[in-house]
Amino acid sequence: MASTDKLILKLKNRSLKKAELETLFERLGFKKLRGKGSHEVWGKKEVQDLHFVIATHSKEIPSYQLKQIENSLTKRGLL
């Protein structure tokens, strides 16, 4: 399993797979809040306005979505 620093680097390079993103979320203190159909919602219960919706029907996360996740985590000081 990759270190947190390597996962963050892969996020910044937009080459993170779904399983790696889930691992990164868990290491940053996020939990899967709910999953229904082909999507999962990840967030922190302490932070009501920060959550991410991830599609489960693909192992690939679109690069635009990885960029949005990176920007949100950076803005919050989590990266």
Phi and psi in radians as a Rosetta constraint file:
Dihedral C 1 N 2 CA 2 C 2 CIRCULARHARMONIC -1.331 0.35
Dihedral N 2 CA 2 C 2 N 3 CIRCULARHARMONIC 2.674 0.35
Dihedral C 2 N 3 CA 3 C 3 CIRCULARHARMONIC -1.264 0.35
Dihedral N 3 CA 3 C 3 N 4 CIRCULARHARMONIC 2.846 0.35
Dihedral C 3 N 4 CA 4 C 4 CIRCULARHARMONIC -1.059 0.35
Dihedral N 4 CA 4 C 4 N 5 CIRCULARHARMONIC -0.702 0.35
Dihedral C 4 N 5 CA 5 C 5 CIRCULARHARMONIC -1.077 0.35
Dihedral N 5 CA 5 C 5 N 6 CIRCULARHARMONIC -0.701 0.35
Dihedral C 5 N 6 CA 6 C 6 CIRCULARHARMONIC -1.169 0.35
Dihedral N 6 CA 6 C 6 N 7 CIRCULARHARMONIC -0.655 0.35
Dihedral C 6 N 7 CA 7 C 7 CIRCULARHARMONIC -1.164 0.35
Dihedral N 7 CA 7 C 7 N 8 CIRCULARHARMONIC -0.681 0.35
Dihedral C 7 N 8 CA 8 C 8 CIRCULARHARMONIC -1.133 0.35
Dihedral N 8 CA 8 C 8 N 9 CIRCULARHARMONIC -0.716 0.35
Dihedral C 8 N 9 CA 9 C 9 CIRCULARHARMONIC -1.089 0.35
Dihedral N 9 CA 9 C 9 N 10 CIRCULARHARMONIC -0.727 0.35
Dihedral C 9 N 10 CA 10 C 10 CIRCULARHARMONIC -1.148 0.35
Dihedral N 10 CA 10 C 10 N 11 CIRCULARHARMONIC -0.608 0.35
Dihedral C 10 N 11 CA 11 C 11 CIRCULARHARMONIC -1.104 0.35
Dihedral N 11 CA 11 C 11 N 12 CIRCULARHARMONIC -0.782 0.35
Dihedral C 11 N 12 CA 12 C 12 CIRCULARHARMONIC -1.164 0.35
Dihedral N 12 CA 12 C 12 N 13 CIRCULARHARMONIC -0.514 0.35
Dihedral C 12 N 13 CA 13 C 13 CIRCULARHARMONIC -1.524 0.35
Dihedral N 13 CA 13 C 13 N 14 CIRCULARHARMONIC 0.011 0.35
Dihedral C 13 N 14 CA 14 C 14 CIRCULARHARMONIC 1.057 0.35
Dihedral N 14 CA 14 C 14 N 15 CIRCULARHARMONIC 0.649 0.35
Dihedral C 14 N 15 CA 15 C 15 CIRCULARHARMONIC -2.170 0.35
Dihedral N 15 CA 15 C 15 N 16 CIRCULARHARMONIC 0.482 0.35
Dihedral C 15 N 16 CA 16 C 16 CIRCULARHARMONIC -1.528 0.35
Dihedral N 16 CA 16 C 16 N 17 CIRCULARHARMONIC 2.316 0.35
Dihedral C 16 N 17 CA 17 C 17 CIRCULARHARMONIC -1.517 0.35
Dihedral N 17 CA 17 C 17 N 18 CIRCULARHARMONIC 2.906 0.35
Dihedral C 17 N 18 CA 18 C 18 CIRCULARHARMONIC -1.028 0.35
Dihedral N 18 CA 18 C 18 N 19 CIRCULARHARMONIC -0.812 0.35
Dihedral C 18 N 19 CA 19 C 19 CIRCULARHARMONIC -1.100 0.35
Dihedral N 19 CA 19 C 19 N 20 CIRCULARHARMONIC -0.650 0.35
Dihedral C 19 N 20 CA 20 C 20 CIRCULARHARMONIC -1.205 0.35
Dihedral N 20 CA 20 C 20 N 21 CIRCULARHARMONIC -0.661 0.35
Dihedral C 20 N 21 CA 21 C 21 CIRCULARHARMONIC -1.116 0.35
Dihedral N 21 CA 21 C 21 N 22 CIRCULARHARMONIC -0.721 0.35
Dihedral C 21 N 22 CA 22 C 22 CIRCULARHARMONIC -1.073 0.35
Dihedral N 22 CA 22 C 22 N 23 CIRCULARHARMONIC -0.726 0.35
Dihedral C 22 N 23 CA 23 C 23 CIRCULARHARMONIC -1.097 0.35
Dihedral N 23 CA 23 C 23 N 24 CIRCULARHARMONIC -0.757 0.35
Dihedral C 23 N 24 CA 24 C 24 CIRCULARHARMONIC -1.093 0.35
Dihedral N 24 CA 24 C 24 N 25 CIRCULARHARMONIC -0.791 0.35
Dihedral C 24 N 25 CA 25 C 25 CIRCULARHARMONIC -0.988 0.35
Dihedral N 25 CA 25 C 25 N 26 CIRCULARHARMONIC -0.811 0.35
Dihedral C 25 N 26 CA 26 C 26 CIRCULARHARMONIC -1.079 0.35
Dihedral N 26 CA 26 C 26 N 27 CIRCULARHARMONIC -0.709 0.35
Dihedral C 26 N 27 CA 27 C 27 CIRCULARHARMONIC -1.202 0.35
Dihedral N 27 CA 27 C 27 N 28 CIRCULARHARMONIC -0.442 0.35
Dihedral C 27 N 28 CA 28 C 28 CIRCULARHARMONIC -1.561 0.35
Dihedral N 28 CA 28 C 28 N 29 CIRCULARHARMONIC 0.055 0.35
Dihedral C 28 N 29 CA 29 C 29 CIRCULARHARMONIC 1.621 0.35
Dihedral N 29 CA 29 C 29 N 30 CIRCULARHARMONIC 0.186 0.35
Dihedral C 29 N 30 CA 30 C 30 CIRCULARHARMONIC -1.483 0.35
Dihedral N 30 CA 30 C 30 N 31 CIRCULARHARMONIC 2.715 0.35
Dihedral C 30 N 31 CA 31 C 31 CIRCULARHARMONIC -2.307 0.35
Dihedral N 31 CA 31 C 31 N 32 CIRCULARHARMONIC 2.704 0.35
Dihedral C 31 N 32 CA 32 C 32 CIRCULARHARMONIC -1.309 0.35
Dihedral N 32 CA 32 C 32 N 33 CIRCULARHARMONIC 1.971 0.35
Dihedral C 32 N 33 CA 33 C 33 CIRCULARHARMONIC -1.382 0.35
Dihedral N 33 CA 33 C 33 N 34 CIRCULARHARMONIC -0.682 0.35
Dihedral C 33 N 34 CA 34 C 34 CIRCULARHARMONIC -2.879 0.35
Dihedral N 34 CA 34 C 34 N 35 CIRCULARHARMONIC 2.792 0.35
Dihedral C 34 N 35 CA 35 C 35 CIRCULARHARMONIC -2.547 0.35
Dihedral N 35 CA 35 C 35 N 36 CIRCULARHARMONIC 2.280 0.35
Dihedral C 35 N 36 CA 36 C 36 CIRCULARHARMONIC -2.542 0.35
Dihedral N 36 CA 36 C 36 N 37 CIRCULARHARMONIC 2.289 0.35
Dihedral C 36 N 37 CA 37 C 37 CIRCULARHARMONIC 1.138 0.35
Dihedral N 37 CA 37 C 37 N 38 CIRCULARHARMONIC -2.190 0.35
Dihedral C 37 N 38 CA 38 C 38 CIRCULARHARMONIC -1.824 0.35
Dihedral N 38 CA 38 C 38 N 39 CIRCULARHARMONIC 0.352 0.35
Dihedral C 38 N 39 CA 39 C 39 CIRCULARHARMONIC -2.377 0.35
Dihedral N 39 CA 39 C 39 N 40 CIRCULARHARMONIC 2.608 0.35
Dihedral C 39 N 40 CA 40 C 40 CIRCULARHARMONIC -2.150 0.35
Dihedral N 40 CA 40 C 40 N 41 CIRCULARHARMONIC 2.565 0.35
Dihedral C 40 N 41 CA 41 C 41 CIRCULARHARMONIC -1.965 0.35
Dihedral N 41 CA 41 C 41 N 42 CIRCULARHARMONIC 2.149 0.35
Dihedral C 41 N 42 CA 42 C 42 CIRCULARHARMONIC -1.942 0.35
Dihedral N 42 CA 42 C 42 N 43 CIRCULARHARMONIC 2.420 0.35
Dihedral C 42 N 43 CA 43 C 43 CIRCULARHARMONIC -2.991 0.35
Dihedral N 43 CA 43 C 43 N 44 CIRCULARHARMONIC -3.057 0.35
Dihedral C 43 N 44 CA 44 C 44 CIRCULARHARMONIC -2.059 0.35
Dihedral N 44 CA 44 C 44 N 45 CIRCULARHARMONIC 2.256 0.35
Dihedral C 44 N 45 CA 45 C 45 CIRCULARHARMONIC -1.126 0.35
Dihedral N 45 CA 45 C 45 N 46 CIRCULARHARMONIC -0.481 0.35
Dihedral C 45 N 46 CA 46 C 46 CIRCULARHARMONIC -1.256 0.35
Dihedral N 46 CA 46 C 46 N 47 CIRCULARHARMONIC -0.436 0.35
Dihedral C 46 N 47 CA 47 C 47 CIRCULARHARMONIC -1.993 0.35
Dihedral N 47 CA 47 C 47 N 48 CIRCULARHARMONIC 1.703 0.35
Dihedral C 47 N 48 CA 48 C 48 CIRCULARHARMONIC -1.170 0.35
Dihedral N 48 CA 48 C 48 N 49 CIRCULARHARMONIC -0.535 0.35
Dihedral C 48 N 49 CA 49 C 49 CIRCULARHARMONIC -1.743 0.35
Dihedral N 49 CA 49 C 49 N 50 CIRCULARHARMONIC 0.276 0.35
Dihedral C 49 N 50 CA 50 C 50 CIRCULARHARMONIC -2.188 0.35
Dihedral N 50 CA 50 C 50 N 51 CIRCULARHARMONIC 1.869 0.35
Dihedral C 50 N 51 CA 51 C 51 CIRCULARHARMONIC -2.622 0.35
Dihedral N 51 CA 51 C 51 N 52 CIRCULARHARMONIC 2.763 0.35
Dihedral C 51 N 52 CA 52 C 52 CIRCULARHARMONIC -2.237 0.35
Dihedral N 52 CA 52 C 52 N 53 CIRCULARHARMONIC 2.376 0.35
Dihedral C 52 N 53 CA 53 C 53 CIRCULARHARMONIC -1.831 0.35
Dihedral N 53 CA 53 C 53 N 54 CIRCULARHARMONIC 2.089 0.35
Dihedral C 53 N 54 CA 54 C 54 CIRCULARHARMONIC -2.052 0.35
Dihedral N 54 CA 54 C 54 N 55 CIRCULARHARMONIC 2.307 0.35
Dihedral C 54 N 55 CA 55 C 55 CIRCULARHARMONIC -1.276 0.35
Dihedral N 55 CA 55 C 55 N 56 CIRCULARHARMONIC 2.398 0.35
Dihedral C 55 N 56 CA 56 C 56 CIRCULARHARMONIC -1.764 0.35
Dihedral N 56 CA 56 C 56 N 57 CIRCULARHARMONIC -0.086 0.35
Dihedral C 56 N 57 CA 57 C 57 CIRCULARHARMONIC -1.479 0.35
Dihedral N 57 CA 57 C 57 N 58 CIRCULARHARMONIC 0.047 0.35
Dihedral C 57 N 58 CA 58 C 58 CIRCULARHARMONIC -2.495 0.35
Dihedral N 58 CA 58 C 58 N 59 CIRCULARHARMONIC 2.588 0.35
Dihedral C 58 N 59 CA 59 C 59 CIRCULARHARMONIC -1.459 0.35
Dihedral N 59 CA 59 C 59 N 60 CIRCULARHARMONIC -0.265 0.35
Dihedral C 59 N 60 CA 60 C 60 CIRCULARHARMONIC -1.669 0.35
Dihedral N 60 CA 60 C 60 N 61 CIRCULARHARMONIC 2.337 0.35
Dihedral C 60 N 61 CA 61 C 61 CIRCULARHARMONIC -1.784 0.35
Dihedral N 61 CA 61 C 61 N 62 CIRCULARHARMONIC 2.233 0.35
Dihedral C 61 N 62 CA 62 C 62 CIRCULARHARMONIC -1.028 0.35
Dihedral N 62 CA 62 C 62 N 63 CIRCULARHARMONIC 2.522 0.35
Dihedral C 62 N 63 CA 63 C 63 CIRCULARHARMONIC -1.090 0.35
Dihedral N 63 CA 63 C 63 N 64 CIRCULARHARMONIC -0.585 0.35
Dihedral C 63 N 64 CA 64 C 64 CIRCULARHARMONIC -1.125 0.35
Dihedral N 64 CA 64 C 64 N 65 CIRCULARHARMONIC -0.616 0.35
Dihedral C 64 N 65 CA 65 C 65 CIRCULARHARMONIC -1.254 0.35
Dihedral N 65 CA 65 C 65 N 66 CIRCULARHARMONIC -0.659 0.35
Dihedral C 65 N 66 CA 66 C 66 CIRCULARHARMONIC -1.103 0.35
Dihedral N 66 CA 66 C 66 N 67 CIRCULARHARMONIC -0.657 0.35
Dihedral C 66 N 67 CA 67 C 67 CIRCULARHARMONIC -1.146 0.35
Dihedral N 67 CA 67 C 67 N 68 CIRCULARHARMONIC -0.721 0.35
Dihedral C 67 N 68 CA 68 C 68 CIRCULARHARMONIC -1.106 0.35
Dihedral N 68 CA 68 C 68 N 69 CIRCULARHARMONIC -0.723 0.35
Dihedral C 68 N 69 CA 69 C 69 CIRCULARHARMONIC -1.119 0.35
Dihedral N 69 CA 69 C 69 N 70 CIRCULARHARMONIC -0.813 0.35
Dihedral C 69 N 70 CA 70 C 70 CIRCULARHARMONIC -1.026 0.35
Dihedral N 70 CA 70 C 70 N 71 CIRCULARHARMONIC -0.815 0.35
Dihedral C 70 N 71 CA 71 C 71 CIRCULARHARMONIC -1.073 0.35
Dihedral N 71 CA 71 C 71 N 72 CIRCULARHARMONIC -0.740 0.35
Dihedral C 71 N 72 CA 72 C 72 CIRCULARHARMONIC -1.145 0.35
Dihedral N 72 CA 72 C 72 N 73 CIRCULARHARMONIC -0.759 0.35
Dihedral C 72 N 73 CA 73 C 73 CIRCULARHARMONIC -1.195 0.35
Dihedral N 73 CA 73 C 73 N 74 CIRCULARHARMONIC -0.663 0.35
Dihedral C 73 N 74 CA 74 C 74 CIRCULARHARMONIC -1.174 0.35
Dihedral N 74 CA 74 C 74 N 75 CIRCULARHARMONIC -0.749 0.35
Dihedral C 74 N 75 CA 75 C 75 CIRCULARHARMONIC -1.051 0.35
Dihedral N 75 CA 75 C 75 N 76 CIRCULARHARMONIC -0.610 0.35
Dihedral C 75 N 76 CA 76 C 76 CIRCULARHARMONIC -1.483 0.35
Dihedral N 76 CA 76 C 76 N 77 CIRCULARHARMONIC -0.080 0.35
Dihedral C 76 N 77 CA 77 C 77 CIRCULARHARMONIC 1.340 0.35
Dihedral N 77 CA 77 C 77 N 78 CIRCULARHARMONIC 0.398 0.35
Dihedral C 77 N 78 CA 78 C 78 CIRCULARHARMONIC -1.601 0.35
Dihedral N 78 CA 78 C 78 N 79 CIRCULARHARMONIC -0.180 0.35
